[in-house]
């Protein structure tokens, strides 16, 4: 039971990390100290998507699920939890590159707005 609880906590942490990667610039706009942390998270997210590598949190969650006596899952977190919600078919290499590009583009737009907003406040 305790392993199942920890697996669920890792799942929530993983989801939170993904949300931070995708839209953490919104937090950076309010707390500039988060900038290095967010840029590192974005770089990690893009690296994982672009290379098709597995995030260590996926392996940890699967290990905890096996210790709890439940089956882990094949593929990564995105494959297992998000792709089915977002895409009708399986995740392909091209889709992963697209996700990486989308994360990069979204964050570029958010940071451009932050920089422009910061300049408007000083003028």
C-alpha positions as CSV (number, residue, x, y, z in Angstrom):
1,X,0.0,0.0,0.0
2,X,2.8,2.4,0.8
3,X,4.5,1.8,-2.5
4,X,1.3,2.5,-4.3
5,X,1.0,5.8,-2.5
6,X,4.6,6.7,-3.4
7,X,4.0,5.7,-7.0
8,X,1.0,8.1,-7.1
9,X,3.1,10.9,-5.6
10,X,5.7,10.3,-8.3
11,X,3.0,10.5,-10.9
12,X,1.8,13.8,-9.5
13,X,5.3,15.1,-9.3
14,X,5.8,14.1,-12.9
15,X,2.7,15.8,-14.1
16,X,3.6,19.0,-12.1
17,X,7.1,18.9,-13.7
18,X,5.5,18.7,-17.2
19,X,3.2,21.6,-16.5
20,X,6.1,23.6,-15.2
21,X,8.1,22.8,-18.4
22,X,5.2,23.8,-20.6
23,X,3.9,26.9,-18.8
24,X,6.4,27.7,-16.1
25,X,7.3,31.0,-17.8
26,X,4.0,32.3,-16.3
27,X,5.5,31.7,-12.9
28,X,8.8,33.3,-13.9
29,X,6.9,36.4,-14.8
30,X,5.8,36.7,-11.1
31,X,9.0,35.2,-9.5
32,X,12.1,36.0,-11.6
33,X,14.2,33.8,-9.3
34,X,12.6,30.7,-11.0
35,X,14.2,31.6,-14.3
36,X,17.2,29.3,-14.1
37,X,15.1,26.5,-12.7
38,X,12.5,26.9,-15.5
39,X,15.1,27.1,-18.3
40,X,16.8,24.0,-17.0
41,X,13.4,22.2,-16.9
42,X,12.6,23.3,-20.4
43,X,16.0,22.1,-21.7
44,X,15.4,18.7,-19.9
45,X,11.9,18.4,-21.4
46,X,13.0,19.2,-24.9
47,X,16.0,16.8,-24.6
48,X,13.7,14.0,-23.4
49,X,11.2,14.6,-26.2
50,X,13.7,15.1,-28.9
51,X,15.8,12.1,-28.1
52,X,13.0,9.8,-27.2
53,X,14.8,9.0,-23.9
54,X,12.8,7.9,-20.8
55,X,12.5,10.3,-17.9
56,X,13.9,8.8,-14.7
57,X,10.6,9.6,-13.0
58,X,8.9,7.0,-15.3
59,X,11.3,4.3,-14.2
60,X,10.8,5.2,-10.5
61,X,7.1,5.1,-10.8
62,X,7.1,1.8,-12.6
63,X,9.5,0.4,-10.0
64,X,7.2,1.5,-7.1
65,X,4.2,0.1,-8.9
66,X,5.9,-3.3,-9.2
67,X,6.9,-3.2,-5.5
68,X,3.3,-2.5,-4.7
69,X,2.3,-5.6,-6.7
70,X,0.7,-3.8,-9.6
71,X,2.0,-3.7,-13.1
72,X,4.1,-0.9,-14.4
73,X,3.5,0.4,-17.9
74,X,5.4,0.3,-21.1
75,X,6.8,3.5,-22.7
76,X,7.2,6.8,-21.0
77,X,4.9,9.0,-18.9
78,X,3.7,10.9,-22.0
79,X,3.0,7.7,-23.9
80,X,1.0,6.2,-21.0
81,X,-0.9,9.1,-19.6
82,X,-1.0,12.0,-22.0
83,X,-0.8,10.6,-25.6
84,X,-4.1,8.8,-25.3
85,X,-5.7,12.0,-24.3
86,X,-4.1,14.2,-26.9
87,X,-3.4,12.0,-29.9
88,X,-5.6,9.3,-31.4
89,X,-2.6,7.0,-32.3
90,X,0.7,6.1,-30.7
91,X,3.5,8.6,-30.2
92,X,6.0,8.7,-33.1
93,X,9.4,10.2,-33.3
94,X,8.0,13.0,-35.4
95,X,5.3,13.7,-32.8
96,X,8.0,13.9,-30.1
97,X,10.0,16.4,-32.2
98,X,6.7,18.3,-32.6
99,X,6.1,18.3,-28.9
100,X,9.7,19.6,-28.3
101,X,9.2,22.3,-30.9
102,X,5.8,23.3,-29.3
103,X,7.4,23.5,-25.8
104,X,10.2,25.7,-27.2
105,X,7.8,27.9,-29.2
106,X,5.4,28.4,-26.3
107,X,8.1,29.3,-23.9
108,X,9.7,31.6,-26.4
109,X,6.4,33.5,-26.8
110,X,5.9,33.6,-23.0
111,X,9.5,34.9,-22.4
112,X,9.1,37.5,-25.2
113,X,6.0,38.7,-23.4
114,X,7.8,38.8,-20.1
115,X,10.7,40.8,-21.5
116,X,8.4,43.2,-23.3
117,X,6.2,43.5,-20.2
118,X,9.3,44.2,-18.1
119,X,10.4,47.0,-20.4
120,X,7.0,48.6,-20.5
121,X,7.0,48.8,-16.7
122,X,10.4,50.5,-16.7
123,X,9.5,53.1,-19.4
